[in-house]
Amino acid sequence: MKTAKAANLGILLLIELGAVGAAAYWGVTLDVPAALAWLLGLAAPAVLVVLWGLFGSPKARYRTHGSARVGFELLWFGAGVAALLAAGATGWAVAFALLCVSSKTLAVRWGQ
């Protein structure tokens, strides 16, 4: 069980980073001039990183707790799913959503 819990912590980190990557993917796949696509591909994940630093990280200035934390994480992972859907990567969006739900369910159950 100890190994499964450690593995889940690793998965949690990867899905947090996955949301950032999904935002970047959305930006660079937009049907806009290349310079704008690259700008959005950098800006969208930057916004998520700032939000994580302010509200989501263990050392966040405005750390969320309880229902606010649940809401923040729903928005965070939902943004990753929405970005993949908007980029036309429906299969990846579904897989990412299922992974997020599974991993977060285990994290809550195990008190992570």
N, C-alpha and C positions, 0 to 999 in steps of 0.2 A: 504494500500500500504506500510505503514511503516513496518508492520509485515513481509510482503513478502520480502522487502529489507533486513531486519535483518536476515531472514531465509536464504536468498541467501548468505549472508556473512558467515554464519555458514557452508553452503554447500561448499563454496569456500575453507574454511579451511579443511573440510573433504576430498575434492578431492585432495588438495595439499598433505595431509597425505596419501591418498590412493595411490598416485604415489610412495611414499616411501614404503608403504606396498607391493605394486605390485612387486617392485624390490626385496624385501626380499623374497617374495613368489617364484619368479623366481629362485633365488639362491638356496633355500632349496629343490626345486623340480627337480633340474637337476639330470640326471642319471650319477652321479659321486660318488666317495667314500664319505661317510658321512661327514668326516672332511672337505673335500673341499666344499661340498654343504653348510655346515654351515658357512664356511669362506666366500663364495660368498654371502650367505644369509645375512651376516653382512656387507660385503664390498660394495655391490651394493647400498643399501640404504644409507650407510655412504657417498658414493660419491655424491649421490643426495642431501643429507643434506648439504654438504660442498658447492656444487654449489648454492643451495638455499641461504645459508648464504652469499655467495659472490655477487650474482647477483639478487636474487629474493625477498629477505625479505625487509620489509619497512626500515630497518636500514642497508641494504647491503652496503658493502664497495664500490662496483662498481655497484650501482643501475642502472638497465636498464630502458630506457624510449622509448616511441614511437615504431617504427618498431623493434628496438632491443628487446623491452619488449615482443612484439607479438611473435617474433622468439623464445625468451627464453621460453615463456609459451607453445608454440607449441611443442618445444623439450621436455619440462618438462612433460606435460601431454601425449605427444606421447610416451615418455619413459615408462610411466605407462601402456599405452595400449599395447605397444610392449612387455613389460615384461609379461603381462597376456597372450598375444597370444603365446609367446615363451614357456610359461609354460603349454600350452594346454587348457587354460581357455577361450575359444573363446567367450562364452556367457557373461562372466564377462567383457571381453575386450570390447565387443560391448556396454554393459550397461554402463561401465565406460566412454567410448568415448562419448556416447550420453549425459550422465550427465555433462561431462566437457563442451561440446559444448553448451548445454542449459544454464548452470550456467554462463559461461563466456559471452555468448550473453546477458543475462540479466544484468550482471555486467557492460558491456560496455554501454548498453542502459541506465542504471540507474546511470552511472558515479561513479561506485564503484571502 
